[in-house]
Each structure stands twice: as C-alpha cells, then as structure tokens.
C-alpha cells in the first residue's frame, strides 16, 4: 500500500520552500520599492500585495480572511498605499520577475524540474476541489504564464495555496484565532516565546488575548504552552497532511516520489537563502522539527 500521508508530508516541505523563499528575498523587495511601496516597508507589504493580488478587488476584509495569520494592520496599510487592484498587479509582476531571476541564480537545479513538472501539475490543480478554498480559487483563476519556469512555479504555488486553505479550515474548525494558532505553532517549533506571532504583525493585545484564551482551554498556563497544546498543534499538522494527499495521488506514486528526490536538494539552497536574507526562524513550514 502506498503511504500517501508520508509522501504528502515530505513533498509539502518542498512545495512550501519552492514558493516561500521569495517572501523576503532582496530581489523582490527592491522591485516592490521600485513599483511604489515605501522602501522601509517594501518587504512585508510587498509580500502581502503580491500574494493578495488575486483577491485585491474583493477588498481588505476578504484578504484578512484568506491570509489567516497575517496582520490586519499590515493588510490595511497595503490597501491604503496601493491604488486599487492595479497597484497589486504591479507587485504581482514584480514578484514574478524576482522569482524567475532568483531561481536561476540561487537554485539553478530547480529550473528543469519546474519546467518539466508544470504541464503535469496543472491538470492536477484543475481537478482539486474549490469549495472552502478561496485563496486557492483566486490563484487558480489567474492567467497562466507563457514562460515555462514561471508556469511551473505558479502550478506549485497553487498546490501550496490549496494546502494552506485546507489547513486554515482545520484551524478554524478547532475554534482557534490567528493569535492562538500562532502561539501554538511557535511552541510546536520550539521558537522563543511569541516570536512567530510578532513576525506576522500580531499586536501585543491580540497576543495577550490569545494566551488568555489558550489558558482557559487548558492548553497553556503562565504564558507557556502545555503538552496538550503542542499535541493539538501536531494533530492539526497531521490532519492537514491527511486532508491534502489528493494532489499526489492524482500525480501518481512514481512522479510524486521523483518530485521529492528532485526538488529537495535545490530547496535546501533556497532555505539557506532564507537564512541569509531573513533569518533561521523564517519560513517555518520548511523547518524540520
């Protein structure tokens, strides 16, 4: 019997890394600033703008709902600074330029697999269920790039957004707020207290409310997450993996295992790039526990 759970867990890390390295990359940040964001805010707000571009026309509240854990203040600031959807489109284009250049420069061995897998992943993406997965739905509706490298990258990005939407549905079903989820995730990773929540722009008041709620539920005490809280976060991760095996089943066992073998080495280079440009705590979904 094929262990789709383990295949999914293994490949989720490469999917996340293939996409997430660009969030803090200087090549992208410089382009966001050139496209109109203040240089001192171009990193975090550029990430928000580029990723939110498919939903920009729906307004900031829709984007807050889709992101899950990213600061409402940061999202509102991004909308205030950009001139409607057209401004978000500039950031999308700037991000794509940085992706194409950066992959070739920092992880050239990922180029061929992305070009090769793109035409196979898009039919998989088209068969994934949309219901309840708004961010994925917005991304999958975008025009697909003519450039083969970017097309493969965007196909992988759709897998990432589908998994992310699924994960947040599970978090919400557990009754967790974004602050509570970040606190649990932070403890599960073993990071210094509140690092993850602060990195996502969560306010001190929201963090305090999160601790109070987790304490009431018996998941934390004295601003420390209890074993029960860590176990819940592990359960959320396990459930997400079990609920997101479909793309790999559709791709097939042989190609899914080959995906792991071919993407993991260049993704380690991309994760090293994150260490250099942002720091070793960033890109938490790529970090081994």
Backbone as CSV, one residue per row, in Angstrom:
resi,resn,N_x,N_y,N_z,CA_x,CA_y,CA_z,C_x,C_y,C_z
1,UNK,0.842,-1.197,0.000,0.000,0.000,0.000,0.881,1.253,0.000
2,UNK,0.525,2.213,-0.843,1.272,3.463,-0.906,0.959,4.318,0.318
3,UNK,1.985,4.844,0.954,1.803,5.695,2.132,1.678,7.140,1.653
4,UNK,0.483,7.510,1.268,0.265,8.852,0.735,0.456,9.926,1.802
5,UNK,0.194,9.573,3.056,0.416,10.518,4.156,1.876,10.949,4.199
6,UNK,2.794,10.010,4.156,4.213,10.345,4.228,4.691,11.042,2.967
7,UNK,4.185,10.633,1.813,4.540,11.330,0.572,4.083,12.781,0.646
8,UNK,2.866,12.994,1.134,2.317,14.345,1.251,3.138,15.179,2.222
9,UNK,3.445,14.610,3.383,4.223,15.350,4.382,5.599,15.724,3.816
10,UNK,6.220,14.814,3.145,7.554,15.082,2.618,7.514,16.158,1.534
11,UNK,6.579,16.034,0.606,6.546,16.977,-0.510,6.005,18.346,-0.110
12,UNK,5.217,18.400,0.958,4.705,19.698,1.405,5.844,20.646,1.746
13,UNK,6.911,20.112,2.286,8.061,20.949,2.650,8.697,21.557,1.397
14,UNK,8.878,20.758,0.357,9.466,21.290,-0.868,8.532,22.275,-1.562
15,UNK,7.238,21.983,-1.535,6.276,22.923,-2.120,6.376,24.266,-1.416
16,UNK,6.377,24.233,-0.096,6.466,25.472,0.678,7.758,26.225,0.380
17,UNK,8.866,25.515,0.307,10.154,26.176,0.109,10.293,26.720,-1.297
18,UNK,9.806,25.979,-2.286,9.854,26.444,-3.673,9.187,27.806,-3.817
19,UNK,8.154,28.032,-3.039,7.403,29.293,-3.127,7.893,30.311,-2.104
20,UNK,8.069,29.893,-0.869,8.211,30.842,0.230,9.508,31.617,0.282
21,UNK,10.569,31.123,-0.340,11.857,31.820,-0.262,11.750,33.252,-0.783
22,UNK,10.832,33.498,-1.717,10.751,34.815,-2.360,10.167,35.864,-1.425
23,UNK,9.515,35.437,-0.342,8.813,36.389,0.516,9.744,37.442,1.100
24,UNK,10.997,37.072,1.349,11.936,38.013,1.967,13.133,38.325,1.077
25,UNK,13.115,37.862,-0.151,14.310,37.972,-0.974,14.569,39.415,-1.396
26,UNK,15.812,39.883,-1.283,16.121,41.272,-1.665,15.751,41.610,-3.100
27,UNK,15.865,40.644,-4.000,15.485,40.913,-5.384,14.024,41.296,-5.514
28,UNK,13.171,40.652,-4.723,11.752,41.005,-4.732,11.514,42.323,-4.006
29,UNK,12.161,42.492,-2.855,11.949,43.711,-2.067,12.332,44.951,-2.861
30,UNK,13.445,44.898,-3.564,13.871,46.045,-4.384,12.850,46.363,-5.469
31,UNK,12.287,45.326,-6.053,11.281,45.547,-7.097,9.984,46.113,-6.523
32,UNK,9.596,45.663,-5.333,8.393,46.211,-4.706,8.569,47.711,-4.442
33,UNK,9.740,48.080,-3.982,10.002,49.501,-3.729,9.972,50.286,-5.033
34,UNK,10.565,49.745,-6.079,10.556,50.429,-7.376,9.141,50.547,-7.941
35,UNK,8.276,49.584,-7.554,6.900,49.593,-8.053,5.969,50.447,-7.213
36,UNK,6.495,51.077,-6.142,5.672,52.052,-5.453,5.506,51.920,-3.966
37,UNK,6.054,50.878,-3.349,5.940,50.752,-1.896,7.095,51.470,-1.210
38,UNK,6.871,52.038,-0.018,7.972,52.675,0.718,9.102,51.686,0.957
39,UNK,10.339,52.067,0.703,11.463,51.119,0.848,11.528,50.444,2.200
40,UNK,11.197,51.163,3.281,11.315,50.559,4.603,10.187,49.568,4.907
41,UNK,9.143,49.556,4.071,8.026,48.637,4.260,7.857,47.677,3.090
42,UNK,8.753,47.788,2.114,8.572,47.033,0.874,8.624,45.526,1.089
43,UNK,9.382,45.061,2.075,9.460,43.630,2.314,8.137,43.031,2.765
44,UNK,7.671,43.374,3.972,6.430,42.756,4.454,5.196,43.132,3.641
45,UNK,5.096,44.407,3.232,3.904,44.807,2.488,3.946,44.305,1.053
46,UNK,5.148,44.165,0.500,5.268,43.600,-0.836,4.828,42.149,-0.873
47,UNK,5.201,41.407,0.154,4.736,40.019,0.259,3.213,39.970,0.304
48,UNK,2.623,40.809,1.146,1.160,40.847,1.233,0.558,41.194,-0.117
49,UNK,1.082,42.242,-0.767,0.497,42.723,-2.014,0.600,41.701,-3.129
50,UNK,1.782,41.084,-3.286,1.961,40.128,-4.377,1.074,38.898,-4.183
51,UNK,1.030,38.388,-2.976,0.239,37.191,-2.741,-1.253,37.491,-2.767
52,UNK,-1.634,38.687,-2.348,-3.050,39.036,-2.278,-3.612,39.543,-3.594
53,UNK,-2.774,39.738,-4.594,-3.235,40.339,-5.853,-4.482,39.665,-6.434
54,UNK,-4.582,38.331,-6.423,-5.790,37.720,-6.997,-7.075,38.065,-6.267
55,UNK,-6.975,38.517,-5.003,-8.166,38.852,-4.207,-8.307,40.350,-3.968
56,UNK,-7.423,41.150,-4.545,-7.402,42.573,-4.209,-8.729,43.261,-4.494
57,UNK,-9.404,42.879,-5.562,-10.669,43.529,-5.909,-11.751,43.283,-4.866
58,UNK,-11.591,42.230,-4.070,-12.585,41.919,-3.042,-12.409,42.762,-1.793
59,UNK,-11.272,43.449,-1.646,-11.064,44.347,-0.523,-10.302,43.729,0.627
60,UNK,-9.900,44.562,1.587,-9.017,44.097,2.675,-9.625,43.039,3.579
61,UNK,-10.922,43.093,3.839,-11.510,42.105,4.748,-11.423,40.702,4.167
62,UNK,-11.647,40.593,2.868,-11.522,39.289,2.214,-10.088,38.781,2.295
63,UNK,-9.136,39.694,2.148,-7.727,39.305,2.198,-7.341,38.902,3.620
64,UNK,-7.827,39.620,4.618,-7.586,39.230,6.012,-8.098,37.812,6.251
65,UNK,-9.303,37.535,5.767,-9.885,36.205,5.949,-9.053,35.136,5.268
66,UNK,-8.530,35.427,4.089,-7.769,34.430,3.331,-6.402,34.170,3.929
67,UNK,-5.719,35.215,4.383,-4.369,35.036,4.917,-4.371,34.255,6.229
68,UNK,-5.326,34.509,7.076,-5.404,33.765,8.332,-4.591,34.368,9.450
69,UNK,-3.264,34.369,9.323,-2.426,34.775,10.448,-1.677,36.076,10.224
70,UNK,-1.832,36.707,9.071,-1.077,37.918,8.781,-1.808,39.140,9.337
71,UNK,-1.042,40.092,9.827,-1.575,41.272,10.493,-2.648,41.994,9.687
72,UNK,-3.798,42.215,10.325,-4.844,43.029,9.721,-4.323,44.437,9.435
73,UNK,-3.499,44.969,10.343,-2.959,46.316,10.147,-2.065,46.373,8.913
74,UNK,-1.246,45.338,8.722,-0.388,45.299,7.552,-1.182,45.196,6.265
75,UNK,-2.223,44.403,6.276,-3.062,44.257,5.085,-3.763,45.565,4.773
76,UNK,-4.314,46.225,5.799,-4.984,47.504,5.557,-3.995,48.544,5.053
77,UNK,-2.784,48.566,5.615,-1.772,49.513,5.159,-1.422,49.282,3.699
78,UNK,-1.363,48.030,3.293,-1.068,47.711,1.898,-2.152,48.259,0.987
79,UNK,-3.402,48.086,1.367,-4.503,48.624,0.561,-4.463,50.143,0.527
80,UNK,-4.113,50.760,1.641,-4.066,52.218,1.695,-2.977,52.783,0.788
81,UNK,-1.871,52.046,0.665,-0.732,52.552,-0.109,-0.854,52.295,-1.603
82,UNK,-1.586,51.267,-1.982,-1.679,50.911,-3.398,-2.971,51.447,-4.005
83,UNK,-2.918,51.707,-5.275,-4.040,52.322,-5.976,-4.978,51.259,-6.524
84,UNK,-5.663,50.593,-5.623,-6.613,49.581,-6.038,-5.933,48.369,-6.656
85,UNK,-6.689,47.529,-7.343,-6.140,46.296,-7.923,-4.946,46.519,-8.846
86,UNK,-4.899,47.665,-9.530,-3.778,47.911,-10.442,-2.450,47.942,-9.691
87,UNK,-2.453,48.507,-8.491,-1.239,48.536,-7.691,-0.808,47.135,-7.268
88,UNK,-1.771,46.303,-6.937,-1.462,44.928,-6.574,-0.904,44.168,-7.778
89,UNK,-1.423,44.474,-8.956,-0.918,43.807,-10.154,0.550,44.159,-10.404
90,UNK,0.935,45.376,-10.096,2.345,45.750,-10.244,3.212,44.902,-9.329
91,UNK,2.730,44.640,-8.132,3.502,43.841,-7.190,3.561,42.383,-7.629
92,UNK,2.484,41.881,-8.182,2.475,40.520,-8.725,3.527,40.376,-9.815
93,UNK,3.572,41.339,-10.730,4.548,41.302,-11.818,5.971,41.441,-11.289
94,UNK,6.160,42.313,-10.298,7.491,42.490,-9.717,7.950,41.204,-9.053
95,UNK,7.059,40.549,-8.336,7.391,39.281,-7.681,7.782,38.224,-8.709
96,UNK,7.024,38.142,-9.811,7.335,37.139,-10.823,8.714,37.376,-11.450
97,UNK,9.048,38.616,-11.681,10.387,38.919,-12.207,11.460,38.436,-11.237
98,UNK,11.257,38.701,-9.963,12.234,38.295,-8.951,12.318,36.777,-8.832
99,UNK,11.193,36.095,-8.970,11.188,34.631,-8.905,12.026,34.041,-10.028
100,UNK,11.763,34.483,-11.255,12.465,33.919,-12.407,13.969,34.164,-12.315
101,UNK,14.342,35.364,-11.929,15.759,35.678,-11.796,16.385,34.936,-10.620
102,UNK,15.711,34.932,-9.495,16.282,34.361,-8.278,16.431,32.853,-8.333
103,UNK,15.469,32.161,-8.908,15.596,30.709,-9.004,16.818,30.334,-9.834
104,UNK,16.988,31.021,-10.941,18.138,30.706,-11.809,19.460,31.023,-11.119
105,UNK,19.454,32.026,-10.274,20.693,32.439,-9.619,21.004,31.612,-8.385
106,UNK,19.989,31.363,-7.557,20.240,30.780,-6.241,19.989,29.277,-6.166
107,UNK,19.190,28.736,-7.076,18.915,27.290,-7.068,18.702,26.816,-8.500
108,UNK,19.711,26.915,-9.341,19.530,26.606,-10.763,19.046,25.191,-11.040
109,UNK,19.319,24.263,-10.125,18.891,22.880,-10.348,17.387,22.685,-10.182
110,UNK,16.679,23.717,-9.750,15.217,23.592,-9.642,14.526,24.006,-10.933
111,UNK,15.251,24.657,-11.826,14.640,25.175,-13.053,14.097,24.040,-13.917
112,UNK,14.914,23.043,-14.217,14.473,21.944,-15.083,13.276,21.192,-14.490
113,UNK,13.297,20.836,-13.185,12.117,20.165,-12.628,10.847,21.009,-12.703
114,UNK,10.952,22.304,-12.470,9.756,23.148,-12.564,9.227,23.192,-13.985
115,UNK,10.115,23.341,-14.945,9.691,23.362,-16.351,9.049,22.027,-16.731
116,UNK,9.630,20.941,-16.262,9.127,19.605,-16.598,7.815,19.290,-15.905
117,UNK,7.716,19.626,-14.621,6.534,19.246,-13.848,5.339,20.162,-14.086
118,UNK,5.568,21.390,-14.518,4.457,22.308,-14.706,3.311,21.728,-15.521
119,UNK,3.577,21.205,-16.729,2.480,20.648,-17.537,1.786,19.444,-16.906
120,UNK,2.449,18.780,-15.950,1.812,17.668,-15.249,1.023,18.133,-14.034
121,UNK,1.484,19.188,-13.384,0.812,19.655,-12.168,-0.448,20.443,-12.493
122,UNK,-0.450,21.210,-13.581,-1.649,21.998,-13.881,-2.906,21.131,-14.018
123,UNK,-2.870,19.997,-14.719,-4.078,19.156,-14.754,-4.488,18.644,-13.376
124,UNK,-3.502,18.426,-12.499,-3.809,18.051,-11.119,-4.519,19.204,-10.415
125,UNK,-3.971,20.402,-10.557,-4.573,21.592,-9.950,-6.021,21.749,-10.398
126,UNK,-6.276,21.516,-11.670,-7.627,21.698,-12.211,-8.628,20.695,-11.658
127,UNK,-8.148,19.614,-11.064,-9.042,18.587,-10.512,-9.224,18.719,-9.001
128,UNK,-8.557,19.676,-8.380,-8.687,19.830,-6.931,-9.981,20.555,-6.591
129,UNK,-10.660,20.168,-5.508,-11.925,20.819,-5.142,-11.708,22.262,-4.701
130,UNK,-12.630,23.127,-5.131,-12.547,24.549,-4.831,-13.270,24.935,-3.547
131,UNK,-14.321,24.238,-3.211,-15.199,24.672,-2.125,-14.418,24.855,-0.834
132,UNK,-14.587,26.033,-0.226,-13.921,26.342,1.030,-12.478,26.774,0.882
133,UNK,-12.002,26.875,-0.346,-10.586,27.200,-0.575,-10.494,28.458,-1.438
134,UNK,-10.775,29.586,-0.805,-10.925,30.848,-1.539,-9.593,31.334,-2.104
135,UNK,-8.542,31.280,-1.321,-7.248,31.747,-1.804,-6.785,30.905,-2.995
136,UNK,-6.933,29.594,-2.874,-6.607,28.706,-3.987,-7.453,29.044,-5.212
137,UNK,-8.757,29.230,-4.999,-9.637,29.540,-6.119,-9.247,30.818,-6.829
138,UNK,-8.854,31.822,-6.054,-8.441,33.089,-6.660,-7.156,32.911,-7.459
139,UNK,-6.233,32.110,-6.944,-4.963,31.901,-7.644,-5.141,31.043,-8.897
140,UNK,-5.952,30.024,-8.805,-6.092,29.117,-9.943,-6.809,29.789,-11.109
141,UNK,-7.549,30.850,-10.827,-8.249,31.571,-11.885,-7.358,32.544,-12.644
142,UNK,-6.157,32.763,-12.156,-5.246,33.698,-12.809,-4.789,33.165,-14.165
143,UNK,-4.482,34.078,-15.114,-3.881,33.619,-16.377,-2.569,32.895,-16.107
144,UNK,-2.329,31.827,-16.806,-1.130,31.035,-16.584,0.014,31.561,-17.447
145,UNK,1.182,31.704,-16.857,2.295,32.330,-17.583,2.708,31.527,-18.818
146,UNK,3.153,32.259,-19.836,3.701,31.608,-21.025,5.101,31.074,-20.749
147,UNK,5.836,31.760,-19.875,7.177,31.321,-19.521,7.094,29.986,-18.784
148,UNK,7.821,28.985,-19.266,7.697,27.628,-18.708,8.130,27.558,-17.252
149,UNK,9.171,28.289,-16.880,9.639,28.272,-15.497,8.584,28.881,-14.579
150,UNK,8.086,30.048,-14.939,7.065,30.680,-14.109,5.775,29.873,-14.082
151,UNK,5.446,29.231,-15.190,4.254,28.395,-15.216,4.377,27.251,-14.219
152,UNK,5.538,26.608,-14.198,5.747,25.537,-13.219,5.708,26.049,-11.797
153,UNK,6.300,27.226,-11.582,6.311,27.804,-10.240,4.890,28.127,-9.783
154,UNK,4.087,28.684,-10.658,2.708,29.020,-10.291,1.856,27.767,-10.089
155,UNK,2.138,26.707,-10.826,1.420,25.454,-10.595,1.712,24.937,-9.189
156,UNK,2.986,24.960,-8.797,3.359,24.551,-7.442,2.741,25.497,-6.416
157,UNK,2.689,26.780,-6.734,2.083,27.749,-5.816,0.609,27.428,-5.576
158,UNK,-0.083,26.971,-6.611,-1.486,26.596,-6.421,-1.613,25.408,-5.472
159,UNK,-0.682,24.449,-5.558,-0.696,23.351,-4.589,-0.499,23.889,-3.174
160,UNK,0.387,24.863,-3.052,0.652,25.449,-1.740,-0.586,26.153,-1.187
161,UNK,-1.252,26.944,-2.022,-2.425,27.677,-1.537,-3.572,26.722,-1.213
162,UNK,-3.697,25.638,-1.956,-4.750,24.656,-1.676,-4.517,24.012,-0.317
163,UNK,-3.280,23.665,-0.048,-2.953,23.097,1.259,-3.181,24.136,2.360
164,UNK,-2.767,25.388,2.107,-2.930,26.423,3.113,-4.381,26.675,3.465
165,UNK,-5.233,26.748,2.459,-6.664,26.919,2.718,-7.215,25.745,3.534
166,UNK,-6.762,24.543,3.195,-7.217,23.352,3.918,-6.774,23.415,5.375
167,UNK,-5.535,23.820,5.588,-5.016,23.925,6.953,-5.813,24.934,7.772
168,UNK,-6.101,26.091,7.172,-6.825,27.110,7.929,-8.267,26.702,8.206
169,UNK,-8.857,25.923,7.308,-10.194,25.397,7.597,-10.157,24.516,8.835
170,UNK,-9.104,23.737,8.956,-8.950,22.857,10.126,-8.692,23.678,11.389
171,UNK,-7.874,24.730,11.283,-7.610,25.605,12.429,-8.896,26.269,12.904
172,UNK,-9.670,26.785,11.966,-10.924,27.455,12.313,-11.905,26.459,12.931
173,UNK,-11.944,25.250,12.386,-12.843,24.236,12.937,-12.501,23.909,14.383
174,UNK,-11.229,24.101,14.745,-10.801,23.863,16.123,-11.135,25.049,17.019
175,UNK,-11.652,26.144,16.451,-12.049,27.302,17.235,-10.905,28.205,17.627
176,UNK,-9.797,28.170,16.872,-8.624,28.972,17.198,-8.612,30.277,16.419
177,UNK,-8.223,31.351,17.084,-7.979,32.617,16.404,-6.596,32.595,15.781
178,UNK,-6.286,33.633,14.992,-4.960,33.660,14.368,-3.864,33.766,15.428
179,UNK,-4.115,34.523,16.492,-3.102,34.652,17.542,-2.899,33.331,18.276
180,UNK,-3.989,32.647,18.608,-3.879,31.360,19.290,-3.136,30.349,18.416
181,UNK,-3.458,30.328,17.138,-2.791,29.396,16.225,-1.299,29.683,16.151
182,UNK,-0.933,30.964,16.112,0.484,31.316,16.046,1.217,30.941,17.326
183,UNK,0.575,31.131,18.473,1.200,30.778,19.750,1.452,29.269,19.811
184,UNK,0.472,28.470,19.405,0.647,27.023,19.411,1.730,26.592,18.425
185,UNK,1.711,27.189,17.249,2.706,26.846,16.230,4.108,27.201,16.718
186,UNK,4.226,28.345,17.370,5.502,28.795,17.899,6.068,27.787,18.906
187,UNK,5.207,27.310,19.787,5.650,26.331,20.786,5.992,24.998,20.136
188,UNK,5.212,24.594,19.165,5.446,23.330,18.437,6.810,23.340,17.760
189,UNK,7.216,24.524,17.261,8.514,24.662,16.609,9.655,24.834,17.612
190,UNK,9.329,25.220,18.845,10.360,25.467,19.841,11.013,26.827,19.707
191,UNK,10.317,27.794,19.138,10.848,29.147,18.990,10.735,29.891,20.322
192,UNK,11.477,30.994,20.412,11.376,31.839,21.595,9.950,32.357,21.727
193,UNK,9.466,32.602,22.947,8.067,32.962,23.156,7.604,34.129,22.272
194,UNK,6.464,33.910,21.634,5.744,34.921,20.848,6.461,35.351,19.577
195,UNK,7.581,34.701,19.214,8.314,35.146,18.027,7.450,35.063,16.780
196,UNK,6.782,33.939,16.581,6.037,33.740,15.345,4.880,34.725,15.225
197,UNK,4.149,34.925,16.305,3.032,35.875,16.260,3.533,37.280,15.948
198,UNK,4.615,37.703,16.599,5.151,39.043,16.338,5.636,39.172,14.893
199,UNK,6.230,38.118,14.349,6.752,38.175,12.985,5.636,38.346,11.967
200,UNK,4.433,37.981,12.337,3.282,38.104,11.441,2.489,39.374,11.692
201,UNK,3.016,40.228,12.566,2.386,41.513,12.811,1.262,41.487,13.817
202,UNK,1.125,40.401,14.564,0.080,40.327,15.586,0.374,41.345,16.681
203,UNK,-0.630,42.094,17.100,-0.423,43.150,18.089,-0.255,42.554,19.482
204,UNK,0.375,43.299,20.399,0.505,42.802,21.778,-0.835,42.456,22.418
205,UNK,-1.856,43.264,22.154,-3.174,42.972,22.728,-3.735,41.666,22.175
206,UNK,-3.546,41.422,20.887,-4.035,40.178,20.280,-3.275,38.973,20.843
207,UNK,-1.975,39.145,21.040,-1.183,38.057,21.603,-1.645,37.754,23.029
208,UNK,-1.872,38.801,23.822,-2.325,38.601,25.200,-3.679,37.898,25.228
209,UNK,-4.574,38.320,24.342,-5.885,37.670,24.269,-5.741,36.206,23.869
210,UNK,-4.791,35.925,22.996,-4.550,34.550,22.593,-4.087,33.682,23.747
211,UNK,-3.157,34.202,24.541,-2.688,33.457,25.712,-3.832,33.202,26.695
212,UNK,-4.652,34.222,26.908,-5.765,34.069,27.849,-6.741,32.997,27.365
213,UNK,-7.022,32.993,26.067,-7.955,32.001,25.525,-7.378,30.592,25.623
214,UNK,-6.104,30.443,25.322,-5.483,29.121,25.409,-5.422,28.634,26.860
215,UNK,-5.230,29.562,27.792,-5.218,29.202,29.207,-6.589,28.713,29.651
216,UNK,-7.632,29.393,29.206,-8.994,28.970,29.561,-9.297,27.570,29.035
217,UNK,-8.712,27.224,27.903,-8.954,25.913,27.300,-8.042,24.825,27.868
218,UNK,-7.165,25.185,28.797,-6.265,24.206,29.365,-5.119,23.823,28.454
219,UNK,-4.812,24.693,27.493,-3.724,24.432,26.553,-2.464,25.218,26.896
220,UNK,-2.571,26.146,27.849,-1.431,26.964,28.273,-1.605,27.330,29.738
221,UNK,-0.491,27.684,30.363,-0.504,28.159,31.756,0.733,29.013,31.969
222,UNK,0.544,30.152,32.629,1.659,31.051,32.940,2.461,31.412,31.683
223,UNK,1.731,31.689,30.594,2.323,32.081,29.304,3.311,31.036,28.780
224,UNK,2.963,29.795,28.992,3.708,28.680,28.397,2.691,27.678,27.857
225,UNK,2.948,27.185,26.660,2.056,26.198,26.067,2.292,24.848,26.729
226,UNK,1.221,24.206,27.156,1.295,22.917,27.817,1.425,21.786,26.784
227,UNK,1.813,20.594,27.206,1.895,19.463,26.269,0.602,19.239,25.499
228,UNK,-0.527,19.526,26.132,-1.803,19.373,25.430,-1.903,20.323,24.241
229,UNK,-1.342,21.533,24.389,-1.355,22.489,23.293,-0.447,22.074,22.160
230,UNK,0.734,21.562,22.499,1.654,21.074,21.468,1.041,19.882,20.748
231,UNK,0.363,19.023,21.493,-0.277,17.857,20.885,-1.381,18.280,19.926
232,UNK,-2.127,19.334,20.285,-3.156,19.832,19.387,-2.534,20.362,18.102
233,UNK,-1.426,21.100,18.228,-0.773,21.617,17.019,-0.266,20.480,16.142
234,UNK,0.250,19.420,16.750,0.676,18.253,15.967,-0.516,17.606,15.279
235,UNK,-1.647,17.548,15.968,-2.838,16.969,15.370,-3.296,17.785,14.176
236,UNK,-3.204,19.105,14.278,-3.572,19.960,13.155,-2.679,19.679,11.942
237,UNK,-1.394,19.478,12.202,-0.466,19.184,11.107,-0.771,17.823,10.494
238,UNK,-1.000,16.837,11.343,-1.318,15.502,10.843,-2.612,15.514,10.035
239,UNK,-3.609,16.219,10.540,-4.884,16.296,9.826,-4.712,16.984,8.477
240,UNK,-3.910,18.040,8.456,-3.671,18.735,7.186,-3.030,17.795,6.175
241,UNK,-2.056,17.022,6.611,-1.420,16.077,5.692,-2.411,15.021,5.204
242,UNK,-3.257,14.537,6.086,-4.229,13.522,5.679,-5.262,14.093,4.712
243,UNK,-5.584,15.374,4.875,-6.601,16.001,4.036,-6.063,16.525,2.705
244,UNK,-4.750,16.462,2.515,-4.157,17.034,1.302,-3.331,16.023,0.516
245,UNK,-3.685,14.758,0.604,-2.989,13.741,-0.190,-3.419,13.737,-1.648
246,UNK,-4.575,14.320,-1.946,-5.161,14.188,-3.285,-4.235,14.619,-4.422
247,UNK,-3.546,15.766,-4.340,-2.695,16.146,-5.471,-1.653,15.089,-5.815
248,UNK,-1.089,14.464,-4.805,-0.032,13.477,-5.041,-0.617,12.168,-5.539
249,UNK,-1.813,11.829,-5.071,-2.478,10.661,-5.622,-2.787,10.863,-7.103
250,UNK,-3.218,12.066,-7.465,-3.508,12.353,-8.863,-2.245,12.370,-9.711
251,UNK,-1.150,12.858,-9.147,0.111,12.877,-9.878,0.676,11.468,-10.036
252,UNK,0.398,10.604,-9.071,0.872,9.228,-9.134,2.091,9.012,-8.253
253,UNK,2.233,7.778,-7.767,3.293,7.494,-6.802,4.681,7.732,-7.383
254,UNK,4.944,7.231,-8.571,6.292,7.338,-9.130,6.711,8.787,-9.299
255,UNK,5.834,9.604,-9.862,6.179,11.008,-10.094,6.220,11.788,-8.788
256,UNK,5.402,11.406,-7.831,5.421,12.083,-6.536,6.727,11.810,-5.805
257,UNK,7.194,10.595,-5.869,8.469,10.280,-5.231,9.631,10.934,-5.975
258,UNK,9.528,11.005,-7.281,10.568,11.680,-8.053,10.562,13.174,-7.750
259,UNK,9.382,13.740,-7.541,9.277,15.143,-7.144,10.116,15.386,-5.891
260,UNK,9.963,14.516,-4.910,10.731,14.668,-3.674,12.224,14.632,-3.949
261,UNK,12.653,13.665,-4.721,14.082,13.493,-4.969,14.686,14.662,-5.734
262,UNK,13.917,15.245,-6.643,14.469,16.296,-7.493,14.333,17.694,-6.899
263,UNK,13.314,17.896,-6.073,13.101,19.231,-5.525,13.838,19.457,-4.207
264,UNK,14.044,18.433,-3.436,14.627,18.636,-2.106,16.024,19.265,-2.139
265,UNK,16.962,18.802,-2.976,18.297,19.420,-2.942,18.294,20.911,-3.280
266,UNK,17.656,21.362,-4.375,17.657,22.806,-4.614,16.854,23.580,-3.580
267,UNK,15.844,22.946,-2.983,15.071,23.637,-1.941,15.919,23.892,-0.702
268,UNK,16.890,23.025,-0.430,17.795,23.300,0.682,18.604,24.564,0.411
269,UNK,18.969,24.797,-0.838,19.669,26.034,-1.193,18.758,27.241,-1.004
270,UNK,17.490,27.086,-1.368,16.545,28.187,-1.182,16.311,28.468,0.300
271,UNK,16.299,27.420,1.113,16.124,27.632,2.552,17.354,28.314,3.147
272,UNK,18.522,27.977,2.641,19.729,28.693,3.052,19.634,30.162,2.675
273,UNK,19.041,30.423,1.524,18.828,31.811,1.095,17.920,32.542,2.083
274,UNK,16.893,31.873,2.582,16.020,32.478,3.591,16.820,32.786,4.859
275,UNK,17.664,31.848,5.276,18.505,32.083,6.454,19.327,33.360,6.287
276,UNK,19.856,33.557,5.093,20.741,34.688,4.829,19.975,36.002,4.717
277,UNK,18.788,35.963,4.149,18.070,37.203,3.861,17.070,37.596,4.943
278,UNK,16.565,36.617,5.710,15.560,36.909,6.735,15.999,36.423,8.106
279,UNK,16.454,35.193,8.184,16.864,34.623,9.461,16.397,33.189,9.585
280,UNK,16.983,32.425,10.509,16.725,30.990,10.581,15.358,30.599,11.119
281,UNK,14.598,31.529,11.658,13.247,31.196,12.120,12.200,31.357,11.019
282,UNK,12.547,32.103,9.990,11.559,32.368,8.944,11.342,31.130,8.078
283,UNK,10.239,31.165,7.323,9.831,30.011,6.526,9.574,28.813,7.447
284,UNK,8.741,29.000,8.488,8.573,27.936,9.486,8.037,26.626,8.908
285,UNK,7.238,26.701,7.847,6.677,25.466,7.283,7.746,24.595,6.637
286,UNK,8.931,25.172,6.399,10.023,24.409,5.804,10.987,23.856,6.844
287,UNK,10.817,24.242,8.092,11.783,23.865,9.123,11.476,22.476,9.667
288,UNK,12.534,21.673,9.783,12.384,20.352,10.376,12.350,20.481,11.890
289,UNK,11.436,19.766,12.522,11.309,19.813,13.974,12.242,18.789,14.606
